[in-house]
Amino acid sequence: MNFSAFLHYYVRGEKKQITHLVPPLLGFLICIALWLNLDMHAKLLGFAWLAIGLAYGYWKTKGFRKTLDFEIPPE
């Protein structure tokens, strides 16, 4: 998310403002610091959860060719 905010507001944005650079950069650095201090089991579980999420997204979007819909179906 920090990277996408950086791209959206700082790289692709019309005005290159420092206020659009600092928050995503700080968020990224905090995430890296947290990640480096995690136990190896937590890292492995996190990667497994990421893999499951990517596989689910791949399946639901037929290979990422259509958008993922989060709408609740009507009853």
PDB file of N, CA, C, O and CB in Angstrom:
ATOM      1  N   MET A   1       0.809  -1.169   0.000  1.00  0.00           N
ATOM      2  CA  MET A   1       0.000   0.000   0.000  1.00  0.00           C
ATOM      3  C   MET A   1       0.866   1.251   0.000  1.00  0.00           C
ATOM      4  O   MET A   1       0.551   2.227  -0.681  1.00  0.00           O
ATOM      5  CB  MET A   1      -0.928  -0.013   1.180  1.00  0.00           C
ATOM      6  N   ASN A   2       1.933   1.227   0.745  1.00  0.00           N
ATOM      7  CA  ASN A   2       2.822   2.389   0.768  1.00  0.00           C
ATOM      8  C   ASN A   2       3.403   2.665  -0.613  1.00  0.00           C
ATOM      9  O   ASN A   2       3.526   3.819  -1.025  1.00  0.00           O
ATOM     10  CB  ASN A   2       3.952   2.177   1.778  1.00  0.00           C
ATOM     11  N   PHE A   3       3.757   1.606  -1.321  1.00  0.00           N
ATOM     12  CA  PHE A   3       4.315   1.775  -2.662  1.00  0.00           C
ATOM     13  C   PHE A   3       3.279   2.331  -3.627  1.00  0.00           C
ATOM     14  O   PHE A   3       3.593   3.194  -4.446  1.00  0.00           O
ATOM     15  CB  PHE A   3       4.854   0.447  -3.185  1.00  0.00           C
ATOM     16  N   SER A   4       2.046   1.842  -3.536  1.00  0.00           N
ATOM     17  CA  SER A   4       0.999   2.347  -4.433  1.00  0.00           C
ATOM     18  C   SER A   4       0.666   3.805  -4.125  1.00  0.00           C
ATOM     19  O   SER A   4       0.390   4.576  -5.043  1.00  0.00           O
ATOM     20  CB  SER A   4      -0.268   1.483  -4.317  1.00  0.00           C
ATOM     21  N   ALA A   5       0.687   4.195  -2.854  1.00  0.00           N
ATOM     22  CA  ALA A   5       0.471   5.603  -2.508  1.00  0.00           C
ATOM     23  C   ALA A   5       1.604   6.464  -3.055  1.00  0.00           C
ATOM     24  O   ALA A   5       1.362   7.556  -3.569  1.00  0.00           O
ATOM     25  CB  ALA A   5       0.358   5.777  -0.977  1.00  0.00           C
ATOM     26  N   PHE A   6       2.835   5.979  -2.946  1.00  0.00           N
ATOM     27  CA  PHE A   6       3.984   6.693  -3.497  1.00  0.00           C
ATOM     28  C   PHE A   6       3.830   6.883  -5.003  1.00  0.00           C
ATOM     29  O   PHE A   6       4.038   7.984  -5.511  1.00  0.00           O
ATOM     30  CB  PHE A   6       5.286   5.937  -3.188  1.00  0.00           C
ATOM     31  N   LEU A   7       3.467   5.821  -5.720  1.00  0.00           N
ATOM     32  CA  LEU A   7       3.288   5.923  -7.168  1.00  0.00           C
ATOM     33  C   LEU A   7       2.159   6.874  -7.538  1.00  0.00           C
ATOM     34  O   LEU A   7       2.310   7.720  -8.420  1.00  0.00           O
ATOM     35  CB  LEU A   7       3.016   4.551  -7.759  1.00  0.00           C
ATOM     36  N   HIS A   8       1.027   6.731  -6.857  1.00  0.00           N
ATOM     37  CA  HIS A   8      -0.152   7.527  -7.198  1.00  0.00           C
ATOM     38  C   HIS A   8       0.052   9.016  -6.934  1.00  0.00           C
ATOM     39  O   HIS A   8      -0.244   9.845  -7.794  1.00  0.00           O
ATOM     40  CB  HIS A   8      -1.351   7.034  -6.417  1.00  0.00           C
ATOM     41  N   TYR A   9       0.546   9.353  -5.772  1.00  0.00           N
ATOM     42  CA  TYR A   9       0.617  10.765  -5.388  1.00  0.00           C
ATOM     43  C   TYR A   9       1.930  11.444  -5.754  1.00  0.00           C
ATOM     44  O   TYR A   9       1.935  12.635  -6.067  1.00  0.00           O
ATOM     45  CB  TYR A   9       0.401  10.891  -3.920  1.00  0.00           C
ATOM     46  N   TYR A  10       3.046  10.713  -5.722  1.00  0.00           N
ATOM     47  CA  TYR A  10       4.332  11.372  -5.939  1.00  0.00           C
ATOM     48  C   TYR A  10       4.850  11.176  -7.367  1.00  0.00           C
ATOM     49  O   TYR A  10       5.270  12.137  -8.012  1.00  0.00           O
ATOM     50  CB  TYR A  10       5.356  10.848  -4.943  1.00  0.00           C
ATOM     51  N   VAL A  11       4.821   9.942  -7.857  1.00  0.00           N
ATOM     52  CA  VAL A  11       5.372   9.687  -9.191  1.00  0.00           C
ATOM     53  C   VAL A  11       4.410  10.141 -10.283  1.00  0.00           C
ATOM     54  O   VAL A  11       4.813  10.855 -11.201  1.00  0.00           O
ATOM     55  CB  VAL A  11       5.690   8.198  -9.361  1.00  0.00           C
ATOM     56  N   ARG A  12       3.138   9.734 -10.195  1.00  0.00           N
ATOM     57  CA  ARG A  12       2.169  10.062 -11.238  1.00  0.00           C
ATOM     58  C   ARG A  12       1.374  11.328 -10.955  1.00  0.00           C
ATOM     59  O   ARG A  12       0.636  11.803 -11.818  1.00  0.00           O
ATOM     60  CB  ARG A  12       1.225   8.920 -11.422  1.00  0.00           C
ATOM     61  N   GLY A  13       1.514  11.873  -9.765  1.00  0.00           N
ATOM     62  CA  GLY A  13       0.775  13.079  -9.401  1.00  0.00           C
ATOM     63  C   GLY A  13       1.280  14.299 -10.155  1.00  0.00           C
ATOM     64  O   GLY A  13       2.424  14.339 -10.609  1.00  0.00           O
ATOM     65  N   GLU A  14       0.408  15.290 -10.281  1.00  0.00           N
ATOM     66  CA  GLU A  14       0.770  16.503 -11.007  1.00  0.00           C
ATOM     67  C   GLU A  14       1.780  17.340 -10.235  1.00  0.00           C
ATOM     68  O   GLU A  14       2.711  17.892 -10.821  1.00  0.00           O
ATOM     69  CB  GLU A  14      -0.470  17.328 -11.299  1.00  0.00           C
ATOM     70  N   LYS A  15       1.597  17.436  -8.923  1.00  0.00           N
ATOM     71  CA  LYS A  15       2.511  18.224  -8.096  1.00  0.00           C
ATOM     72  C   LYS A  15       3.411  17.278  -7.312  1.00  0.00           C
ATOM     73  O   LYS A  15       2.927  16.383  -6.620  1.00  0.00           O
ATOM     74  CB  LYS A  15       1.728  19.168  -7.134  1.00  0.00           C
ATOM     75  N   LYS A  16       4.703  17.477  -7.420  1.00  0.00           N
ATOM     76  CA  LYS A  16       5.664  16.676  -6.658  1.00  0.00           C
ATOM     77  C   LYS A  16       5.904  17.372  -5.330  1.00  0.00           C
ATOM     78  O   LYS A  16       6.775  18.236  -5.222  1.00  0.00           O
ATOM     79  CB  LYS A  16       7.009  16.481  -7.444  1.00  0.00           C
ATOM     80  N   GLN A  17       5.127  16.994  -4.315  1.00  0.00           N
ATOM     81  CA  GLN A  17       5.239  17.620  -2.999  1.00  0.00           C
ATOM     82  C   GLN A  17       5.900  16.656  -2.019  1.00  0.00           C
ATOM     83  O   GLN A  17       5.700  15.443  -2.080  1.00  0.00           O
ATOM     84  CB  GLN A  17       3.848  18.053  -2.478  1.00  0.00           C
ATOM     85  N   ILE A  18       6.682  17.223  -1.125  1.00  0.00           N
ATOM     86  CA  ILE A  18       7.351  16.403  -0.105  1.00  0.00           C
ATOM     87  C   ILE A  18       6.325  15.739   0.813  1.00  0.00           C
ATOM     88  O   ILE A  18       6.584  14.673   1.370  1.00  0.00           O
ATOM     89  CB  ILE A  18       8.329  17.265   0.727  1.00  0.00           C
ATOM     90  N   THR A  19       5.155  16.374   0.968  1.00  0.00           N
ATOM     91  CA  THR A  19       4.110  15.782   1.810  1.00  0.00           C
ATOM     92  C   THR A  19       3.519  14.530   1.190  1.00  0.00           C
ATOM     93  O   THR A  19       2.883  13.738   1.886  1.00  0.00           O
ATOM     94  CB  THR A  19       3.007  16.791   2.065  1.00  0.00           C
ATOM     95  N   HIS A  20       3.718  14.335  -0.115  1.00  0.00           N
ATOM     96  CA  HIS A  20       3.270  13.117  -0.777  1.00  0.00           C
ATOM     97  C   HIS A  20       4.349  12.043  -0.772  1.00  0.00           C
ATOM     98  O   HIS A  20       4.088  10.897  -1.140  1.00  0.00           O
ATOM     99  CB  HIS A  20       2.850  13.422  -2.203  1.00  0.00           C
ATOM    100  N   LEU A  21       5.551  12.403  -0.360  1.00  0.00           N
ATOM    101  CA  LEU A  21       6.659  11.455  -0.338  1.00  0.00           C
ATOM    102  C   LEU A  21       6.913  10.899   1.059  1.00  0.00           C
ATOM    103  O   LEU A  21       7.175   9.706   1.209  1.00  0.00           O
ATOM    104  CB  LEU A  21       7.916  12.116  -0.861  1.00  0.00           C
ATOM    105  N   VAL A  22       6.839  11.735   2.066  1.00  0.00           N
ATOM    106  CA  VAL A  22       7.243  11.343   3.422  1.00  0.00           C
ATOM    107  C   VAL A  22       6.338  10.274   4.049  1.00  0.00           C
ATOM    108  O   VAL A  22       6.869   9.284   4.553  1.00  0.00           O
ATOM    109  CB  VAL A  22       7.260  12.561   4.311  1.00  0.00           C
ATOM    110  N   PRO A  23       5.003  10.414   4.050  1.00  0.00           N
ATOM    111  CA  PRO A  23       4.184   9.374   4.709  1.00  0.00           C
ATOM    112  C   PRO A  23       4.351   7.971   4.127  1.00  0.00           C
ATOM    113  O   PRO A  23       4.501   7.026   4.902  1.00  0.00           O
ATOM    114  CB  PRO A  23       2.737   9.756   4.627  1.00  0.00           C
ATOM    115  N   PRO A  24       4.332   7.781   2.784  1.00  0.00           N
ATOM    116  CA  PRO A  24       4.560   6.419   2.285  1.00  0.00           C
ATOM    117  C   PRO A  24       5.950   5.891   2.619  1.00  0.00           C
ATOM    118  O   PRO A  24       6.116   4.705   2.905  1.00  0.00           O
ATOM    119  CB  PRO A  24       4.355   6.378   0.787  1.00  0.00           C
ATOM    120  N   LEU A  25       6.948   6.771   2.581  1.00  0.00           N
ATOM    121  CA  LEU A  25       8.306   6.351   2.909  1.00  0.00           C
ATOM    122  C   LEU A  25       8.420   5.938   4.374  1.00  0.00           C
ATOM    123  O   LEU A  25       9.041   4.921   4.683  1.00  0.00           O
ATOM    124  CB  LEU A  25       9.295   7.474   2.603  1.00  0.00           C
ATOM    125  N   LEU A  26       7.828   6.714   5.272  1.00  0.00           N
ATOM    126  CA  LEU A  26       7.845   6.354   6.700  1.00  0.00           C
ATOM    127  C   LEU A  26       7.094   5.048   6.946  1.00  0.00           C
ATOM    128  O   LEU A  26       7.553   4.199   7.710  1.00  0.00           O
ATOM    129  CB  LEU A  26       7.226   7.482   7.548  1.00  0.00           C
ATOM    130  N   GLY A  27       5.952   4.889   6.306  1.00  0.00           N
ATOM    131  CA  GLY A  27       5.190   3.649   6.452  1.00  0.00           C
ATOM    132  C   GLY A  27       5.977   2.449   5.974  1.00  0.00           C
ATOM    133  O   GLY A  27       5.962   1.393   6.607  1.00  0.00           O
ATOM    134  N   PHE A  28       6.668   2.610   4.851  1.00  0.00           N
ATOM    135  CA  PHE A  28       7.503   1.526   4.321  1.00  0.00           C
ATOM    136  C   PHE A  28       8.628   1.180   5.292  1.00  0.00           C
ATOM    137  O   PHE A  28       8.878   0.002   5.550  1.00  0.00           O
ATOM    138  CB  PHE A  28       8.090   1.917   2.953  1.00  0.00           C
ATOM    139  N   LEU A  29       9.299   2.177   5.825  1.00  0.00           N
ATOM    140  CA  LEU A  29      10.391   1.934   6.757  1.00  0.00           C
ATOM    141  C   LEU A  29       9.912   1.265   8.043  1.00  0.00           C
ATOM    142  O   LEU A  29      10.597   0.397   8.584  1.00  0.00           O
ATOM    143  CB  LEU A  29      11.089   3.235   7.084  1.00  0.00           C
ATOM    144  N   ILE A  30       8.747   1.663   8.531  1.00  0.00           N
ATOM    145  CA  ILE A  30       8.177   1.032   9.726  1.00  0.00           C
ATOM    146  C   ILE A  30       7.838  -0.432   9.442  1.00  0.00           C
ATOM    147  O   ILE A  30       8.096  -1.303  10.272  1.00  0.00           O
ATOM    148  CB  ILE A  30       6.913   1.796  10.198  1.00  0.00           C
ATOM    149  N   CYS A  31       7.260  -0.699   8.272  1.00  0.00           N
ATOM    150  CA  CYS A  31       6.936  -2.083   7.907  1.00  0.00           C
ATOM    151  C   CYS A  31       8.196  -2.942   7.804  1.00  0.00           C
ATOM    152  O   CYS A  31       8.204  -4.090   8.249  1.00  0.00           O
ATOM    153  CB  CYS A  31       6.171  -2.118   6.578  1.00  0.00           C
ATOM    154  N   ILE A  32       9.256  -2.389   7.221  1.00  0.00           N
ATOM    155  CA  ILE A  32      10.519  -3.128   7.125  1.00  0.00           C
ATOM    156  C   ILE A  32      11.073  -3.425   8.517  1.00  0.00           C
ATOM    157  O   ILE A  32      11.524  -4.539   8.786  1.00  0.00           O
ATOM    158  CB  ILE A  32      11.552  -2.331   6.298  1.00  0.00           C
ATOM    159  N   ALA A  33      11.037  -2.421   9.403  1.00  0.00           N
ATOM    160  CA  ALA A  33      11.543  -2.621  10.772  1.00  0.00           C
ATOM    161  C   ALA A  33      10.735  -3.704  11.488  1.00  0.00           C
ATOM    162  O   ALA A  33      11.308  -4.555  12.169  1.00  0.00           O
ATOM    163  CB  ALA A  33      11.486  -1.294  11.574  1.00  0.00           C
ATOM    164  N   LEU A  34       9.421  -3.675  11.340  1.00  0.00           N
ATOM    165  CA  LEU A  34       8.582  -4.704  11.962  1.00  0.00           C
ATOM    166  C   LEU A  34       8.891  -6.077  11.376  1.00  0.00           C
ATOM    167  O   LEU A  34       9.013  -7.060  12.106  1.00  0.00           O
ATOM    168  CB  LEU A  34       7.089  -4.373  11.776  1.00  0.00           C
ATOM    169  N   TRP A  35       9.013  -6.135  10.066  1.00  0.00           N
ATOM    170  CA  TRP A  35       9.258  -7.406   9.386  1.00  0.00           C
ATOM    171  C   TRP A  35      10.593  -8.013   9.835  1.00  0.00           C
ATOM    172  O   TRP A  35      10.679  -9.219  10.069  1.00  0.00           O
ATOM    173  CB  TRP A  35       9.249  -7.207   7.855  1.00  0.00           C
ATOM    174  N   LEU A  36      11.621  -7.189   9.953  1.00  0.00           N
ATOM    175  CA  LEU A  36      12.934  -7.690  10.350  1.00  0.00           C
ATOM    176  C   LEU A  36      12.936  -8.227  11.786  1.00  0.00           C
ATOM    177  O   LEU A  36      13.767  -9.069  12.128  1.00  0.00           O
ATOM    178  CB  LEU A  36      13.973  -6.586  10.210  1.00  0.00           C
ATOM    179  N   ASN A  37      12.022  -7.751  12.620  1.00  0.00           N
ATOM    180  CA  ASN A  37      11.983  -8.181  14.007  1.00  0.00           C
ATOM    181  C   ASN A  37      10.981  -9.302  14.272  1.00  0.00           C
ATOM    182  O   ASN A  37      10.781  -9.690  15.423  1.00  0.00           O
ATOM    183  CB  ASN A  37      11.664  -7.015  14.877  1.00  0.00           C
ATOM    184  N   LEU A  38      10.357  -9.820  13.234  1.00  0.00           N
ATOM    185  CA  LEU A  38       9.432 -10.933  13.407  1.00  0.00           C
ATOM    186  C   LEU A  38      10.185 -12.240  13.587  1.00  0.00           C
ATOM    187  O   LEU A  38      11.305 -12.399  13.102  1.00  0.00           O
ATOM    188  CB  LEU A  38       8.484 -11.031  12.216  1.00  0.00           C
ATOM    189  N   ASP A  39       9.560 -13.165  14.285  1.00  0.00           N
ATOM    190  CA  ASP A  39      10.072 -14.516  14.438  1.00  0.00           C
ATOM    191  C   ASP A  39       9.976 -15.236  13.087  1.00  0.00           C
ATOM    192  O   ASP A  39       9.106 -14.915  12.278  1.00  0.00           O
ATOM    193  CB  ASP A  39       9.287 -15.288  15.546  1.00  0.00           C
ATOM    194  N   MET A  40      10.854 -16.196  12.841  1.00  0.00           N
ATOM    195  CA  MET A  40      10.859 -16.921  11.566  1.00  0.00           C
ATOM    196  C   MET A  40       9.524 -17.619  11.303  1.00  0.00           C
ATOM    197  O   MET A  40       9.083 -17.688  10.156  1.00  0.00           O
ATOM    198  CB  MET A  40      11.992 -17.948  11.550  1.00  0.00           C
ATOM    199  N   HIS A  41       8.876 -18.137  12.351  1.00  0.00           N
ATOM    200  CA  HIS A  41       7.585 -18.793  12.177  1.00  0.00           C
ATOM    201  C   HIS A  41       6.524 -17.791  11.692  1.00  0.00           C
ATOM    202  O   HIS A  41       5.690 -18.126  10.851  1.00  0.00           O
ATOM    203  CB  HIS A  41       7.138 -19.451  13.500  1.00  0.00           C
ATOM    204  N   ALA A  42       6.561 -16.578  12.219  1.00  0.00           N
ATOM    205  CA  ALA A  42       5.610 -15.558  11.786  1.00  0.00           C
ATOM    206  C   ALA A  42       5.856 -15.171  10.332  1.00  0.00           C
ATOM    207  O   ALA A  42       4.907 -14.937   9.583  1.00  0.00           O
ATOM    208  CB  ALA A  42       5.703 -14.319  12.686  1.00  0.00           C
ATOM    209  N   LYS A  43       7.113 -15.104   9.932  1.00  0.00           N
ATOM    210  CA  LYS A  43       7.438 -14.794   8.537  1.00  0.00           C
ATOM    211  C   LYS A  43       6.938 -15.890   7.609  1.00  0.00           C
ATOM    212  O   LYS A  43       6.366 -15.603   6.558  1.00  0.00           O
ATOM    213  CB  LYS A  43       8.952 -14.605   8.363  1.00  0.00           C
ATOM    214  N   LEU A  44       7.152 -17.148   7.991  1.00  0.00           N
ATOM    215  CA  LEU A  44       6.690 -18.267   7.159  1.00  0.00           C
ATOM    216  C   LEU A  44       5.172 -18.285   7.063  1.00  0.00           C
ATOM    217  O   LEU A  44       4.620 -18.508   5.986  1.00  0.00           O
ATOM    218  CB  LEU A  44       7.194 -19.602   7.723  1.00  0.00           C
ATOM    219  N   LEU A  45       4.498 -18.053   8.179  1.00  0.00           N
ATOM    220  CA  LEU A  45       3.042 -18.008   8.157  1.00  0.00           C
ATOM    221  C   LEU A  45       2.550 -16.838   7.300  1.00  0.00           C
ATOM    222  O   LEU A  45       1.566 -16.973   6.573  1.00  0.00           O
ATOM    223  CB  LEU A  45       2.487 -17.893   9.589  1.00  0.00           C
ATOM    224  N   GLY A  46       3.223 -15.708   7.382  1.00  0.00           N
ATOM    225  CA  GLY A  46       2.866 -14.553   6.565  1.00  0.00           C
ATOM    226  C   GLY A  46       3.023 -14.832   5.083  1.00  0.00           C
ATOM    227  O   GLY A  46       2.160 -14.463   4.286  1.00  0.00           O
ATOM    228  N   PHE A  47       4.123 -15.483   4.704  1.00  0.00           N
ATOM    229  CA  PHE A  47       4.315 -15.831   3.299  1.00  0.00           C
ATOM    230  C   PHE A  47       3.279 -16.848   2.830  1.00  0.00           C
ATOM    231  O   PHE A  47       2.809 -16.776   1.695  1.00  0.00           O
ATOM    232  CB  PHE A  47       5.722 -16.379   3.079  1.00  0.00           C
ATOM    233  N   ALA A  48       2.922 -17.794   3.697  1.00  0.00           N
ATOM    234  CA  ALA A  48       1.894 -18.773   3.344  1.00  0.00           C
ATOM    235  C   ALA A  48       0.551 -18.074   3.131  1.00  0.00           C
ATOM    236  O   ALA A  48      -0.170 -18.387   2.184  1.00  0.00           O
ATOM    237  CB  ALA A  48       1.772 -19.856   4.443  1.00  0.00           C
ATOM    238  N   TRP A  49       0.219 -17.133   4.006  1.00  0.00           N
ATOM    239  CA  TRP A  49      -1.037 -16.390   3.886  1.00  0.00           C
ATOM    240  C   TRP A  49      -1.039 -15.557   2.599  1.00  0.00           C
ATOM    241  O   TRP A  49      -2.062 -15.463   1.921  1.00  0.00           O
ATOM    242  CB  TRP A  49      -1.251 -15.476   5.122  1.00  0.00           C
ATOM    243  N   LEU A  50       0.095 -14.961   2.268  1.00  0.00           N
ATOM    244  CA  LEU A  50       0.222 -14.205   1.030  1.00  0.00           C
ATOM    245  C   LEU A  50       0.031 -15.112  -0.178  1.00  0.00           C
ATOM    246  O   LEU A  50      -0.668 -14.745  -1.123  1.00  0.00           O
ATOM    247  CB  LEU A  50       1.583 -13.513   0.962  1.00  0.00           C
ATOM    248  N   ALA A  51       0.645 -16.289  -0.158  1.00  0.00           N
ATOM    249  CA  ALA A  51       0.511 -17.232  -1.265  1.00  0.00           C
ATOM    250  C   ALA A  51      -0.932 -17.685  -1.439  1.00  0.00           C
ATOM    251  O   ALA A  51      -1.417 -17.796  -2.564  1.00  0.00           O
ATOM    252  CB  ALA A  51       1.411 -18.441  -1.043  1.00  0.00           C
ATOM    253  N   ILE A  52      -1.624 -17.948  -0.326  1.00  0.00           N
ATOM    254  CA  ILE A  52      -3.034 -18.346  -0.391  1.00  0.00           C
ATOM    255  C   ILE A  52      -3.863 -17.209  -0.982  1.00  0.00           C
ATOM    256  O   ILE A  52      -4.728 -17.448  -1.825  1.00  0.00           O
ATOM    257  CB  ILE A  52      -3.567 -18.732   1.019  1.00  0.00           C
ATOM    258  N   GLY A  53      -3.607 -15.984  -0.551  1.00  0.00           N
ATOM    259  CA  GLY A  53      -4.345 -14.833  -1.081  1.00  0.00           C
ATOM    260  C   GLY A  53      -4.101 -14.623  -2.564  1.00  0.00           C
ATOM    261  O   GLY A  53      -5.038 -14.338  -3.310  1.00  0.00           O
ATOM    262  N   LEU A  54      -2.860 -14.759  -3.000  1.00  0.00           N
ATOM    263  CA  LEU A  54      -2.560 -14.612  -4.428  1.00  0.00           C
ATOM    264  C   LEU A  54      -3.206 -15.726  -5.249  1.00  0.00           C
ATOM    265  O   LEU A  54      -3.737 -15.472  -6.331  1.00  0.00           O
ATOM    266  CB  LEU A  54      -1.042 -14.608  -4.655  1.00  0.00           C
ATOM    267  N   ALA A  55      -3.164 -16.953  -4.741  1.00  0.00           N
ATOM    268  CA  ALA A  55      -3.791 -18.075  -5.446  1.00  0.00           C
ATOM    269  C   ALA A  55      -5.306 -17.865  -5.548  1.00  0.00           C
ATOM    270  O   ALA A  55      -5.903 -18.128  -6.591  1.00  0.00           O
ATOM    271  CB  ALA A  55      -3.482 -19.412  -4.724  1.00  0.00           C
ATOM    272  N   TYR A  56      -5.919 -17.392  -4.469  1.00  0.00           N
ATOM    273  CA  TYR A  56      -7.361 -17.122  -4.480  1.00  0.00           C
ATOM    274  C   TYR A  56      -7.687 -16.012  -5.476  1.00  0.00           C
ATOM    275  O   TYR A  56      -8.642 -16.123  -6.244  1.00  0.00           O
ATOM    276  CB  TYR A  56      -7.856 -16.734  -3.066  1.00  0.00           C
ATOM    277  N   GLY A  57      -6.896 -14.946  -5.463  1.00  0.00           N
ATOM    278  CA  GLY A  57      -7.114 -13.854  -6.415  1.00  0.00           C
ATOM    279  C   GLY A  57      -6.939 -14.314  -7.851  1.00  0.00           C
ATOM    280  O   GLY A  57      -7.696 -13.910  -8.734  1.00  0.00           O
ATOM    281  N   TYR A  58      -5.947 -15.156  -8.087  1.00  0.00           N
ATOM    282  CA  TYR A  58      -5.717 -15.701  -9.424  1.00  0.00           C
ATOM    283  C   TYR A  58      -6.917 -16.529  -9.879  1.00  0.00           C
ATOM    284  O   TYR A  58      -7.358 -16.415 -11.023  1.00  0.00           O
ATOM    285  CB  TYR A  58      -4.438 -16.559  -9.446  1.00  0.00           C
ATOM    286  N   TRP A  59      -7.441 -17.359  -8.981  1.00  0.00           N
ATOM    287  CA  TRP A  59      -8.590 -18.213  -9.300  1.00  0.00           C
ATOM    288  C   TRP A  59      -9.846 -17.381  -9.540  1.00  0.00           C
ATOM    289  O   TRP A  59     -10.557 -17.602 -10.520  1.00  0.00           O
ATOM    290  CB  TRP A  59      -8.838 -19.220  -8.168  1.00  0.00           C
ATOM    291  N   LYS A  60     -10.127 -16.417  -8.647  1.00  0.00           N
ATOM    292  CA  LYS A  60     -11.352 -15.623  -8.754  1.00  0.00           C
ATOM    293  C   LYS A  60     -11.351 -14.698  -9.962  1.00  0.00           C
ATOM    294  O   LYS A  60     -12.420 -14.356 -10.467  1.00  0.00           O
ATOM    295  CB  LYS A  60     -11.546 -14.808  -7.501  1.00  0.00           C
ATOM    296  N   THR A  61     -10.182 -14.286 -10.440  1.00  0.00           N
ATOM    297  CA  THR A  61     -10.120 -13.355 -11.569  1.00  0.00           C
ATOM    298  C   THR A  61      -9.735 -14.054 -12.867  1.00  0.00           C
ATOM    299  O   THR A  61      -9.434 -13.402 -13.867  1.00  0.00           O
ATOM    300  CB  THR A  61      -9.128 -12.243 -11.273  1.00  0.00           C
ATOM    301  N   LYS A  62      -9.747 -15.371 -12.846  1.00  0.00           N
ATOM    302  CA  LYS A  62      -9.394 -16.170 -14.017  1.00  0.00           C
ATOM    303  C   LYS A  62      -8.028 -15.749 -14.574  1.00  0.00           C
ATOM    304  O   LYS A  62      -7.893 -15.413 -15.750  1.00  0.00           O
ATOM    305  CB  LYS A  62     -10.480 -16.033 -15.104  1.00  0.00           C
ATOM    306  N   GLY A  63      -7.040 -15.777 -13.707  1.00  0.00           N
ATOM    307  CA  GLY A  63      -5.678 -15.436 -14.099  1.00  0.00           C
ATOM    308  C   GLY A  63      -5.422 -13.939 -14.119  1.00  0.00           C
ATOM    309  O   GLY A  63      -4.601 -13.458 -14.900  1.00  0.00           O
ATOM    310  N   PHE A  64      -6.117 -13.203 -13.268  1.00  0.00           N
ATOM    311  CA  PHE A  64      -6.005 -11.748 -13.151  1.00  0.00           C
ATOM    312  C   PHE A  64      -6.437 -11.028 -14.431  1.00  0.00           C
ATOM    313  O   PHE A  64      -5.935  -9.947 -14.736  1.00  0.00           O
ATOM    314  CB  PHE A  64      -4.574 -11.365 -12.806  1.00  0.00           C
ATOM    315  N   ARG A  65      -7.373 -11.632 -15.180  1.00  0.00           N
ATOM    316  CA  ARG A  65      -7.864 -11.010 -16.410  1.00  0.00           C
ATOM    317  C   ARG A  65      -9.160 -10.244 -16.215  1.00  0.00           C
ATOM    318  O   ARG A  65      -9.545  -9.475 -17.096  1.00  0.00           O
ATOM    319  CB  ARG A  65      -8.063 -12.056 -17.465  1.00  0.00           C
ATOM    320  N   LYS A  66      -9.844 -10.423 -15.101  1.00  0.00           N
ATOM    321  CA  LYS A  66     -11.046  -9.642 -14.819  1.00  0.00           C
ATOM    322  C   LYS A  66     -10.956  -9.089 -13.407  1.00  0.00           C
ATOM    323  O   LYS A  66     -10.125  -9.539 -12.617  1.00  0.00           O
ATOM    324  CB  LYS A  66     -12.330 -10.501 -14.993  1.00  0.00           C
ATOM    325  N   THR A  67     -11.796  -8.124 -13.082  1.00  0.00           N
ATOM    326  CA  THR A  67     -11.709  -7.471 -11.777  1.00  0.00           C
ATOM    327  C   THR A  67     -12.294  -8.367 -10.697  1.00  0.00           C
ATOM    328  O   THR A  67     -13.181  -9.181 -10.949  1.00  0.00           O
ATOM    329  CB  THR A  67     -12.436  -6.117 -11.797  1.00  0.00           C
ATOM    330  N   LEU A  68     -11.783  -8.197  -9.514  1.00  0.00           N
ATOM    331  CA  LEU A  68     -12.255  -8.933  -8.354  1.00  0.00           C
ATOM    332  C   LEU A  68     -13.402  -8.159  -7.738  1.00  0.00           C
ATOM    333  O   LEU A  68     -13.255  -6.977  -7.429  1.00  0.00           O
ATOM    334  CB  LEU A  68     -11.116  -9.163  -7.325  1.00  0.00           C
ATOM    335  N   ASP A  69     -14.536  -8.805  -7.554  1.00  0.00           N
ATOM    336  CA  ASP A  69     -15.733  -8.154  -7.042  1.00  0.00           C
ATOM    337  C   ASP A  69     -15.905  -8.503  -5.563  1.00  0.00           C
ATOM    338  O   ASP A  69     -15.914  -9.675  -5.186  1.00  0.00           O
ATOM    339  CB  ASP A  69     -16.985  -8.575  -7.859  1.00  0.00           C
ATOM    340  N   PHE A  70     -16.041  -7.474  -4.739  1.00  0.00           N
ATOM    341  CA  PHE A  70     -16.219  -7.675  -3.306  1.00  0.00           C
ATOM    342  C   PHE A  70     -17.649  -7.407  -2.845  1.00  0.00           C
ATOM    343  O   PHE A  70     -17.904  -7.290  -1.647  1.00  0.00           O
ATOM    344  CB  PHE A  70     -15.268  -6.787  -2.545  1.00  0.00           C
ATOM    345  N   GLU A  71     -18.569  -7.312  -3.779  1.00  0.00           N
ATOM    346  CA  GLU A  71     -19.966  -7.058  -3.440  1.00  0.00           C
ATOM    347  C   GLU A  71     -20.600  -8.304  -2.828  1.00  0.00           C
ATOM    348  O   GLU A  71     -20.309  -9.432  -3.227  1.00  0.00           O
ATOM    349  CB  GLU A  71     -20.753  -6.613  -4.685  1.00  0.00           C
ATOM    350  N   ILE A  72     -21.468  -8.073  -1.858  1.00  0.00           N
ATOM    351  CA  ILE A  72     -22.198  -9.155  -1.222  1.00  0.00           C
ATOM    352  C   ILE A  72     -23.408  -9.480  -2.106  1.00  0.00           C
ATOM    353  O   ILE A  72     -24.173  -8.579  -2.448  1.00  0.00           O
ATOM    354  CB  ILE A  72     -22.636  -8.768   0.242  1.00  0.00           C
ATOM    355  N   PRO A  73     -23.591 -10.736  -2.477  1.00  0.00           N
ATOM    356  CA  PRO A  73     -24.728 -11.078  -3.333  1.00  0.00           C
ATOM    357  C   PRO A  73     -26.054 -10.830  -2.614  1.00  0.00           C
ATOM    358  O   PRO A  73     -26.134 -10.997  -1.397  1.00  0.00           O
ATOM    359  CB  PRO A  73     -24.637 -12.543  -3.780  1.00  0.00           C
ATOM    360  N   PRO A  74     -27.090 -10.436  -3.349  1.00  0.00           N
ATOM    361  CA  PRO A  74     -28.401 -10.200  -2.719  1.00  0.00           C
ATOM    362  C   PRO A  74     -28.989 -11.508  -2.187  1.00  0.00           C
ATOM    363  O   PRO A  74     -28.737 -12.590  -2.716  1.00  0.00           O
ATOM    364  CB  PRO A  74     -29.381  -9.550  -3.728  1.00  0.00           C
ATOM    365  N   GLU A  75     -29.768 -11.371  -1.140  1.00  0.00           N
ATOM    366  CA  GLU A  75     -30.361 -12.562  -0.528  1.00  0.00           C
ATOM    367  C   GLU A  75     -31.562 -13.037  -1.283  1.00  0.00           C
ATOM    368  O   GLU A  75     -32.179 -14.030  -0.900  1.00  0.00           O
ATOM    369  CB  GLU A  75     -30.742 -12.293   0.899  1.00  0.00           C
TER     370      GLU A  75
END
